Amino acid sequence: MSPTWIRRRSPTPPDSGRPFARLAAALAALLLVAASSPACGKSKNENRIKPIMANLSIAAFPGTNSAVFLEKKSTTGDLVTVNVNLHTSSTINFDAFTLEFDYDPLLVQVSDVFEVNPALLGDCCLLNRRDTCTPIQPQCVVNSDANSRGVFLLGVAAVPGGQTASVSADTILVTLGFVAATTIDPPGTRIKLISGAGHGDCEILQYGVPPAPAITDLLIPCLDLNATMTAAR
């Protein structure tokens, strides 16, 4: 989630010490009051820094063939929460999926909190914490340099003997948040869900049965639906 920063309060100078020190403190207080008073027709509210309010526009999903697509869930201040959904036109059986988001890290940051739907493959366990996981928990891999590179990668995979997924109705794969790092004027900045050939992009995967390949890409397209973030104060 977006962190809440609390401004530290400066201690109030004691009413003691040399007369010059007390006079300096009094003058500083008067200057502070003068700076916060209306001037040149401006109100107090206009002199304050307003919080960033973000918005994410996403085109409507056409809802035809099977696809992974984005859906805006909620907006709170600078944070926009997004569902990554799997739409099905028939039953889909899978053992793993990967997601890749690209964005401008100077304008957008991905939240450090995300939720993988446990109804699919089970409760996700980070790969670097496997020593604290049960033997059948799915492994979950996230790149730690997402907000420096502007590339968020997520991989979730069942382990041998673990739960696999069978989906015959629209369902949520992952819920995650994007944070506006600063104001973003229209036309805004794109948040792209990468789909295509190669490793690390958006894919729904199925383990093969020998002698078939170990992992098969089910070739389900991934649509970001032109997701675009703007933000203003």
KEKE-3310 file (N, C-alpha, C; in steps of 0.2 Angstrom, whole numbers, plus 5000, padded with zeros to 4 digits):
npx = (5004:5002:5013:5011:5016:5022:5024:5037:5036:5042:5051:5044:5051:5058:5052:5064:5081:5092:5087:5089:5088:5075:5068:5072:5066:5052:5051:5053:5042:5032:5035:5032:5018:5015:5019:5009:4998:4984:4988:4989:4977:4976:4971:4972:4972:4976:4989:4994:5001:4993:4987:4992:4981:4976:4972:4966:4963:4954:4950:4935:4933:4931:4926:4925:4934:4945:4955:4968:4965:4965:4957:4950:4950:4949:4951:4962:4967:4983:4985:4980:4971:4971:4964:4969:4962:4956:4948:4937:4932:4930:4933:4948:4963:4977:4994:5003:5007:5013:5017:5020:5023:5026:5031:5033:5045:5048:5036:5027:5025:5025:5015:5021:5013:5004:4991:4989:4977:4971:4963:4966:4979:4983:4989:5001:5019:5034:5048:5061:5059:5056:5060:5051:5039:5025:5027:5019:5015:5012:5025:5031:5037:5045:5052:5065:5069:5059:5054:5065:5069:5057:5049:5039:5039:5030:5029:5020:5019:5013:5019:5026:5014:5006:4992:4983:4975:4959:4948:4933:4925:4925:4938:4949:4966:4977:4978:4984:4993:4995:5005:5004:5019:5021:5013:5004:5001:4988:4991:4993:5002:5007:5003:5009:5004:5013:5013:5018:5030:5043:5052:5045:5035:5017:5009:4999:5001:5005:5009:5018:5015:5027:5032:5031:5034:5041:5034:5020:5015:4999:4995:4986:4980:4985:4978:4980:4972:4974:4978:4980:4988:4984:4987:4984:4985)
npy = (4994:5012:5021:5030:5045:5053:5069:5075:5083:5099:5103:5114:5130:5133:5145:5153:5157:5168:5186:5190:5177:5174:5184:5181:5169:5173:5182:5173:5165:5175:5177:5165:5164:5175:5170:5160:5167:5174:5181:5193:5189:5176:5160:5151:5138:5137:5138:5127:5111:5100:5083:5070:5064:5050:5042:5029:5025:5012:5003:4995:4978:4967:4954:4941:4929:4918:4926:4935:4950:4967:4975:4989:4991:4999:5016:5025:5040:5042:5029:5016:5002:4986:4972:4958:4948:4932:4928:4916:4906:4893:4878:4880:4872:4874:4875:4885:4903:4918:4935:4951:4968:4984:5000:5018:5022:5034:5040:5031:5019:5002:4994:4987:4977:4963:4952:4935:4925:4913:4902:4896:4890:4888:4895:4907:4906:4914:4912:4913:4911:4897:4889:4891:4887:4875:4859:4857:4870:4883:4890:4906:4920:4936:4950:4960:4972:4980:4993:5001:4997:4998:4988:4975:4959:4944:4927:4912:4896:4879:4866:4849:4837:4847:4859:4861:4871:4873:4881:4887:4898:4917:4923:4930:4932:4939:4953:4969:4984:5001:5015:5033:5042:5055:5070:5068:5073:5074:5067:5056:5042:5026:5009:4994:4978:4965:4954:4941:4932:4923:4923:4927:4936:4939:4924:4909:4894:4876:4861:4848:4831:4819:4811:4824:4842:4850:4862:4870:4883:4890:4900:4910:4926:4942:4956:4973:4983:4997:5003:5018:5030:5045:5059:5071:5086)
npz = (5000:4998:5007:5023:5028:5042:5048:5058:5073:5078:5093:5105:5109:5125:5137:5142:5145:5137:5134:5121:5114:5117:5111:5097:5095:5096:5085:5075:5076:5073:5060:5054:5056:5048:5036:5034:5032:5023:5007:4994:4989:4990:4998:5014:5011:4998:4999:5004:5001:4991:4991:4980:4968:4960:4944:4934:4918:4909:4895:4890:4892:4879:4880:4873:4866:4876:4887:4896:4906:4911:4925:4933:4950:4962:4968:4978:4984:4979:4975:4964:4963:4955:4946:4939:4927:4922:4908:4902:4888:4888:4897:4906:4910:4920:4927:4930:4929:4922:4923:4916:4918:4911:4914:4917:4928:4934:4935:4939:4952:4957:4969:4985:4989:4985:4980:4977:4970:4980:4977:4966:4963:4976:4992:4989:4990:4993:4983:4988:5001:5004:5014:5024:5019:5016:5009:4998:4994:4981:4971:4971:4962:4962:4955:4963:4959:4953:4953:4950:4938:4931:4927:4931:4937:4939:4944:4946:4951:4952:4962:4961:4966:4971:4971:4957:4944:4937:4927:4923:4923:4923:4932:4945:4944:4950:4962:4962:4966:4959:4960:4959:4957:4956:4950:4935:4919:4907:4891:4899:4906:4901:4907:4904:4900:4896:4882:4872:4862:4870:4887:4903:4900:4899:4902:4902:4908:4906:4913:4904:4899:4900:4884:4881:4879:4894:4899:4893:4884:4884:4875:4877:4875:4882:4888:4890:4888:4885:4897:4906:4916:4925:4935:4948:4958)
capx = (5000:5005:5015:5008:5022:5020:5029:5039:5034:5048:5050:5043:5057:5056:5052:5069:5087:5094:5082:5090:5086:5068:5066:5073:5060:5046:5051:5052:5034:5028:5036:5028:5011:5014:5019:5003:4992:4982:4992:4988:4970:4976:4968:4977:4971:4980:4997:4996:5002:4988:4989:4991:4975:4978:4966:4968:4958:4955:4945:4931:4935:4926:4923:4924:4938:4948:4961:4969:4964:4965:4951:4951:4946:4947:4956:4962:4972:4988:4985:4975:4971:4969:4963:4971:4957:4956:4941:4937:4927:4929:4937:4956:4967:4984:4998:5007:5006:5018:5014:5025:5021:5031:5029:5039:5046:5048:5030:5023:5028:5021:5014:5024:5008:4999:4987:4987:4971:4973:4958:4968:4985:4984:4993:5008:5025:5039:5053:5067:5057:5054:5061:5046:5033:5024:5030:5015:5013:5015:5031:5030:5044:5044:5059:5066:5071:5054:5053:5071:5068:5050:5047:5036:5038:5028:5028:5017:5019:5012:5025:5024:5010:5002:4986:4983:4969:4954:4944:4927:4921:4930:4941:4954:4972:4981:4976:4990:4992:5000:5005:5007:5025:5021:5008:5005:4997:4985:4987:4995:5007:5004:5005:5008:5004:5017:5011:5021:5035:5048:5051:5044:5030:5011:5007:4996:5006:5002:5015:5017:5016:5033:5038:5029:5039:5040:5029:5017:5011:4992:4994:4980:4982:4985:4976:4980:4966:4976:4978:4983:4987:4985:4987:4984:4984)
capy = (5000:5018:5023:5036:5048:5058:5074:5075:5090:5102:5104:5121:5132:5135:5152:5154:5159:5175:5190:5189:5171:5174:5188:5178:5164:5177:5184:5167:5163:5180:5176:5159:5166:5179:5166:5156:5171:5175:5186:5194:5186:5168:5158:5146:5131:5137:5138:5120:5106:5095:5076:5067:5060:5046:5039:5024:5023:5006:5002:4990:4971:4965:4948:4936:4923:4918:4931:4939:4957:4971:4978:4993:4989:5005:5021:5029:5045:5041:5022:5013:4994:4983:4965:4954:4943:4927:4927:4909:4904:4886:4876:4880:4869:4876:4874:4891:4908:4923:4942:4956:4974:4989:5007:5023:5022:5041:5042:5026:5014:4996:4994:4981:4973:4960:4946:4930:4921:4906:4897:4893:4886:4888:4901:4908:4906:4917:4907:4914:4909:4891:4885:4892:4885:4868:4856:4858:4877:4885:4895:4913:4924:4943:4953:4965:4979:4982:5001:5004:4996:5000:4981:4971:4952:4939:4920:4908:4889:4873:4861:4842:4835:4853:4860:4864:4875:4872:4887:4887:4905:4922:4923:4935:4929:4943:4960:4973:4991:5005:5022:5039:5044:5062:5072:5065:5077:5071:5061:5051:5037:5019:5004:4989:4971:4963:4948:4939:4926:4924:4921:4932:4940:4936:4918:4904:4888:4870:4856:4843:4824:4816:4814:4831:4847:4851:4867:4872:4890:4889:4905:4914:4933:4946:4963:4979:4988:5003:5006:5024:5033:5052:5061:5078:5088)
capz = (5000:4998:5014:5026:5031:5048:5049:5065:5076:5081:5100:5106:5113:5132:5138:5146:5142:5136:5131:5114:5112:5117:5105:5091:5095:5095:5078:5071:5077:5069:5053:5053:5056:5042:5030:5033:5032:5016:5004:4987:4987:4991:5004:5017:5007:4991:5001:5006:4996:4990:4990:4973:4967:4954:4940:4929:4913:4905:4890:4892:4889:4874:4882:4867:4867:4882:4888:4902:4905:4917:4927:4939:4956:4967:4968:4985:4984:4974:4974:4960:4963:4948:4946:4933:4927:4917:4905:4899:4884:4889:4903:4905:4915:4920:4932:4932:4925:4923:4922:4915:4917:4910:4916:4918:4935:4936:4935:4942:4955:4959:4976:4987:4992:4980:4982:4972:4971:4983:4975:4959:4964:4983:4995:4986:4994:4989:4981:4993:5008:5003:5020:5028:5016:5016:5003:4992:4992:4975:4972:4969:4961:4961:4954:4968:4956:4949:4953:4948:4931:4928:4925:4937:4934:4944:4942:4951:4948:4956:4963:4961:4971:4973:4968:4950:4943:4932:4927:4918:4923:4924:4939:4947:4945:4955:4963:4964:4965:4956:4964:4956:4960:4955:4945:4928:4915:4901:4890:4904:4905:4900:4911:4899:4901:4890:4879:4866:4862:4875:4893:4907:4898:4902:4899:4906:4907:4908:4913:4899:4901:4895:4882:4878:4883:4901:4900:4887:4884:4881:4870:4879:4874:4888:4886:4896:4887:4885:4904:4906:4922:4926:4942:4949:4965)
cpx = (5004:5007:5012:5014:5019:5025:5030:5038:5041:5046:5049:5048:5054:5056:5057:5075:5088:5088:5083:5087:5078:5065:5066:5067:5054:5046:5050:5045:5030:5029:5032:5021:5010:5014:5013:4997:4990:4986:4990:4982:4971:4974:4973:4977:4976:4987:4999:4997:4997:4990:4988:4985:4976:4971:4969:4962:4959:4949:4941:4933:4929:4922:4921:4928:4942:4954:4962:4968:4964:4958:4952:4947:4944:4953:4956:4968:4977:4989:4979:4976:4968:4969:4966:4967:4959:4949:4942:4931:4926:4934:4945:4959:4974:4987:5002:5005:5011:5014:5020:5022:5027:5027:5035:5040:5047:5041:5025:5027:5023:5021:5018:5019:5004:4996:4986:4981:4972:4969:4961:4974:4987:4988:5000:5013:5031:5045:5059:5065:5054:5055:5056:5039:5032:5026:5026:5012:5016:5020:5029:5036:5042:5051:5059:5067:5065:5053:5059:5071:5062:5047:5045:5035:5035:5027:5025:5016:5017:5018:5022:5020:5005:4996:4987:4976:4965:4949:4939:4923:4927:4932:4947:4961:4976:4977:4982:4988:4997:4999:5008:5013:5025:5014:5009:4999:4994:4990:4988:5000:5004:5007:5003:5008:5007:5015:5015:5026:5040:5047:5050:5039:5023:5009:5003:4999:5003:5008:5013:5018:5022:5030:5037:5034:5036:5034:5027:5013:5004:4990:4987:4983:4981:4984:4977:4975:4968:4976:4983:4982:4988:4984:4988:4983:4978)
cpy = (5006:5020:5029:5039:5053:5063:5075:5082:5092:5104:5112:5124:5134:5142:5154:5156:5166:5179:5189:5183:5171:5178:5185:5173:5168:5179:5178:5165:5168:5179:5170:5160:5170:5175:5162:5160:5172:5181:5186:5190:5179:5166:5153:5140:5131:5137:5131:5116:5100:5088:5075:5063:5057:5044:5035:5023:5017:5005:4996:4983:4969:4958:4942:4930:4923:4923:4933:4946:4960:4974:4983:4992:4995:5010:5025:5033:5043:5033:5020:5005:4991:4975:4963:4948:4938:4926:4920:4909:4896:4884:4876:4877:4871:4875:4880:4897:4914:4930:4946:4963:4979:4996:5012:5024:5029:5043:5038:5021:5008:4996:4987:4976:4970:4954:4941:4926:4914:4900:4893:4888:4885:4894:4901:4909:4909:4912:4907:4913:4902:4887:4886:4890:4877:4865:4856:4865:4879:4890:4901:4917:4931:4946:4959:4972:4982:4990:5004:5003:4998:4993:4977:4964:4948:4932:4916:4901:4884:4869:4854:4840:4841:4854:4863:4867:4873:4877:4887:4894:4910:4922:4928:4930:4932:4950:4963:4980:4995:5012:5027:5042:5052:5064:5070:5069:5072:5072:5055:5047:5030:5014:4998:4982:4968:4955:4947:4933:4928:4922:4927:4936:4937:4930:4914:4898:4882:4865:4850:4836:4821:4811:4821:4836:4848:4856:4869:4879:4889:4895:4909:4922:4937:4953:4968:4984:4995:5007:5012:5028:5041:5053:5068:5080:5092)
cpz = (5000:5006:5016:5030:5036:5049:5056:5067:5079:5088:5101:5111:5120:5133:5144:5142:5141:5133:5124:5111:5112:5112:5099:5090:5093:5088:5074:5071:5073:5062:5050:5052:5049:5036:5028:5032:5024:5013:4996:4985:4988:4998:5007:5013:5001:4993:5003:5000:4996:4989:4983:4973:4960:4950:4935:4924:4909:4901:4892:4888:4885:4876:4877:4869:4874:4882:4895:4901:4912:4918:4933:4944:4960:4966:4975:4985:4978:4972:4970:4961:4957:4949:4939:4932:4921:4914:4901:4894:4884:4895:4901:4911:4915:4927:4935:4927:4927:4921:4921:4914:4916:4911:4917:4925:4938:4938:4940:4946:4957:4966:4978:4990:4986:4983:4976:4974:4974:4980:4969:4961:4972:4985:4992:4991:4990:4989:4986:5000:5008:5010:5025:5025:5017:5009:4997:4990:4985:4976:4969:4968:4959:4960:4959:4965:4952:4948:4951:4940:4927:4925:4931:4934:4940:4940:4947:4948:4954:4957:4963:4967:4974:4969:4961:4949:4937:4932:4922:4918:4924:4931:4939:4948:4951:4956:4965:4963:4962:4959:4959:4960:4960:4951:4938:4924:4909:4895:4895:4902:4905:4905:4906:4902:4895:4888:4873:4867:4867:4882:4898:4906:4901:4898:4904:4904:4909:4907:4908:4902:4897:4890:4879:4882:4890:4903:4893:4888:4880:4876:4871:4879:4881:4885:4891:4894:4887:4892:4904:4913:4922:4933:4943:4956:4966)
residu = (MET:SER:PRO:THR:TRP:ILE:ARG:ARG:ARG:SER:PRO:THR:PRO:PRO:ASP:SER:GLY:ARG:PRO:PHE:ALA:ARG:LEU:ALA:ALA:ALA:LEU:ALA:ALA:LEU:LEU:LEU:VAL:ALA:ALA:SER:SER:PRO:ALA:CYS:GLY:LYS:SER:LYS:ASN:GLU:ASN:ARG:ILE:LYS:PRO:ILE:MET:ALA:ASN:LEU:SER:ILE:ALA:ALA:PHE:PRO:GLY:THR:ASN:SER:ALA:VAL:PHE:LEU:GLU:LYS:LYS:SER:THR:THR:GLY:ASP:LEU:VAL:THR:VAL:ASN:VAL:ASN:LEU:HIS:THR:SER:SER:THR:ILE:ASN:PHE:ASP:ALA:PHE:THR:LEU:GLU:PHE:ASP:TYR:ASP:PRO:LEU:LEU:VAL:GLN:VAL:SER:ASP:VAL:PHE:GLU:VAL:ASN:PRO:ALA:LEU:LEU:GLY:ASP:CYS:CYS:LEU:LEU:ASN:ARG:ARG:ASP:THR:CYS:THR:PRO:ILE:GLN:PRO:GLN:CYS:VAL:VAL:ASN:SER:ASP:ALA:ASN:SER:ARG:GLY:VAL:PHE:LEU:LEU:GLY:VAL:ALA:ALA:VAL:PRO:GLY:GLY:GLN:THR:ALA:SER:VAL:SER:ALA:ASP:THR:ILE:LEU:VAL:THR:LEU:GLY:PHE:VAL:ALA:ALA:THR:THR:ILE:ASP:PRO:PRO:GLY:THR:ARG:ILE:LYS:LEU:ILE:SER:GLY:ALA:GLY:HIS:GLY:ASP:CYS:GLU:ILE:LEU:GLN:TYR:GLY:VAL:PRO:PRO:ALA:PRO:ALA:ILE:THR:ASP:LEU:LEU:ILE:PRO:CYS:LEU:ASP:LEU:ASN:ALA:THR:MET:THR:ALA:ALA:ARG)
# end
